[in-house]
Amino acid sequence: MQEGCTVNQTVKYIARKWTMLILLELYKGKGHTRRFSELKGCLAGITQKVLSARLKELEREGLVEKKMDIEAFPLKSEYTLTESGLEMIEVIKSIKLWALRWKIKNIECGSQDCGQCVL
């Protein structure tokens, strides 16, 4: 596969650890928005440095939009899925459906059955 291939370029940032989970957590937020601290709390094991780096990548790729509340102290960063980010959620949903059909059988996700999850 060539370096400039669309699939190759897309996989480079989507397949990075934490990226799809960050998108999913943003999707779950009210208005598809969460503060940095909320994301950090939802993603057990992610470091502040990695979360910050992934959010910058997602922002650069146009999947996430960052807003700063400069009137608050300390400053608050909010991240929202863009239209492109919301379309990526549909891709993730398709991956999940494939996994449930072919690879994963009723593995519980938190407090609910993945087969019943609205995602």
Order of alpha helices (4+ residues) and beta strands (2+ residues): alpha-alpha-beta-alpha-alpha-beta-beta-alpha-beta-beta
